[in-house]
Amino acid sequence: MNPNIFPALKYHDSQAALEFLTKVFGFEEVRVYRAEDGSIGHAELRLGAGMIMFSGPPEAGWLGGGTPDPLAGTVSIYVVVADPRAHYEHARAGGATIVRDLESTDYGSLQYIARDPEGNLWSFGSYDPLS
């Protein structure tokens, strides 16, 4: 098995996150495991060849921390998209909070940065570090 990386996020409102990520950022629902009360225990979403996982907030102390606070975090997620301009327009029209407008970088990427409803930073661009 080859190593791979899957960002795993925690959301206070995982149902709202599922709806936002699929409708606004264009992710495709792969698997969603729900508890008896209907809350999301674990979700897997795909965008192209990439995948993320997420769930609701952990109990205090789970995985060594408290509930998520993305505005105080140091992590952002970068996603390669075929058409950053179209993705930007779709995300903006869908209500994403744009942190950095669409721009060309000195390393050849066309990209923008947005926050999801809980504050996580998402960068979408044309630069592919694997190519």
Secondary structure as the mmCIF struct_conf table of DSSP 4:
data_model
#
loop_
_struct_conf.conf_type_id
_struct_conf.id
_struct_conf.beg_label_comp_id
_struct_conf.beg_label_asym_id
_struct_conf.beg_label_seq_id
_struct_conf.end_label_comp_id
_struct_conf.end_label_asym_id
_struct_conf.end_label_seq_id
STRN STRN1 ALA A 8 LYS A 10
BEND BEND1 HIS A 12 ASP A 13
HELX_RH_AL_P HELX_RH_AL_P1 SER A 14 LYS A 23
TURN_TY1_P TURN_TY1_P1 VAL A 24 VAL A 24
BEND BEND2 PHE A 25 PHE A 25
STRN STRN2 GLU A 28 ARG A 34
TURN_TY1_P TURN_TY1_P2 GLU A 36 ASP A 37
BEND BEND3 GLY A 38 GLY A 38
STRN STRN3 ILE A 40 LEU A 47
TURN_TY1_P TURN_TY1_P3 GLY A 48 ALA A 49
STRN STRN4 GLY A 50 SER A 55
BEND BEND4 GLY A 56 GLY A 56
HELX_LH_PP_P HELX_LH_PP_P1 PRO A 57 GLU A 59
TURN_TY1_P TURN_TY1_P4 ALA A 60 GLY A 61
HELX_RH_3T_P HELX_RH_3T_P1 TRP A 62 GLY A 64
BEND BEND5 GLY A 65 GLY A 65
BEND BEND6 THR A 67 THR A 67
HELX_RH_3T_P HELX_RH_3T_P2 PRO A 70 ALA A 72
STRN STRN5 SER A 76 VAL A 80
BEND BEND7 ALA A 82 ALA A 82
HELX_RH_AL_P HELX_RH_AL_P2 PRO A 84 ALA A 93
TURN_TY1_P TURN_TY1_P5 GLY A 94 GLY A 95
STRN STRN6 THR A 97 SER A 104
TURN_TY1_P TURN_TY1_P6 ASP A 106 TYR A 107
BEND BEND8 GLY A 108 GLY A 108
STRN STRN7 LEU A 110 ARG A 115
TURN_TY1_P TURN_TY1_P7 PRO A 117 GLU A 118
STRN STRN8 LEU A 121 GLY A 125
BEND BEND9 SER A 126 SER A 126
TURN_TY1_P TURN_TY1_P8 PRO A 129 LEU A 130
#
